[in-house]
């Protein structure tokens, strides 16, 4: 067991007041192994209260520092690290001109491996300790990303990108990358067989999870979406991830391809791809029927504000989501997103809330923003400790001991501004507005006791 003395930030238990932050200026965090041998939070609270209960536990004192939960990134593209900051007129031209050409390179195992090592290091350097990530349509990319995350003991969920039409031939599942001439039907079947093999190989191994991953409905045939839904029914413990309602041109395309579905979102439901542990990125252009479908199925939205602002896609409707009531959390969406930094993402969400819904008078509180990228995102993933699942994104007793050590004096301006904070919201908002990777002094990942 080990203890850390510092200022502590964490959140109220799920269901009690999820956006309510708890803060202890002089606190003690005690971590130690659970029955599985994984480091979890044993106790948290004021130093004066907790320290006498653990007199023999060694303490690392971190004066002037804040310990907070590791961040949870609900949607990020591993193969798009090199695509950040690529200029384009919108989503579809951006995919064609930058994203697809880069993703072709991941057919090479060596390229996938070095990219995965950098990607995981960059997440951790920015304080992200849990991520739901896209790979490419190459099994090499999935294996490389799982291996890199496993080496760092990081909690990561990913899967083979399912894409059997409307993309460059050498990015469609299977075969161009393997130099074969397999037909479209066989390629579709192979993509589902490959997905199932990867589930069996990686899901539940250490801290890894699998996500059934149609890229988005327009790049999958009915047969592939139907097969993905069958996999989801066969393996209810795995995740599902895709994109929906990000861009108006994309929506029109999806409606042309799937005219029998009530909406773009309903297309996924029609193929059995909406349930708990299903995460849909963006969810911008929804009506209340879509919102109701999210709530009824238990699916969650990954809000990607820097990506939506960068590509001019639109604004997530926070007021509509809260009125109908479905789960959501924050995501970087690198490389449409412009930064790995959760602080940049939280600030982008503040802009979206303010500028996108001025009629609603919405101003997202600093506590709500921070919750969306930690405990709220974990709840959306089904990793909040309910239903017998692991708990991340918080520092309540029993949560896996993933946390960041923040230095609010990391830059001269941060030090000047945070010193003026009179209450918690002022402190948190100063870090959201002025913070970046320099604010993360250390990222600690829950370590198994070997």
Secondary structure, DSSP 8 states (H G I E B T S, - for coil): -EEEEEEEEEE--TTT-TT-EEEEEEEEEEEEE-TTSBEEEEEEEEHHHHGGGGTTS-EEEEEEEEEEE-EEEEEEEGGGGGGTT---SSHHHHIIIIIHHHHGGGGSHHHHHHHHHHHHHHHHHTTEEEEEEE--SSHHHHHHHHHHHHHTT-EEEE--EE--SSS-GGGSSSTTTTT----HHHHHHHHHHHHHHHHHHHTTSTTEEEEEEES-GGGS-HHHHHHHHHHHHH-TTSEEEEEES--HHHHHHHHHHTTTSSSHHHHHHHTT--STTEEEEE--S--HHHHHHHHHHT-EEEE-HHHHHHHT-----HHHHHHHT-EEEE---TTTSS-S-HHHHHHHHHHHHHHHTGGGT----HHHHHHHTTHHHHHHHT-BSGGG--B-SS-STTSB--EEEEETTSSHHHHHHHTT--SHHHHHHHHHHH--GGGEEEEE---B--
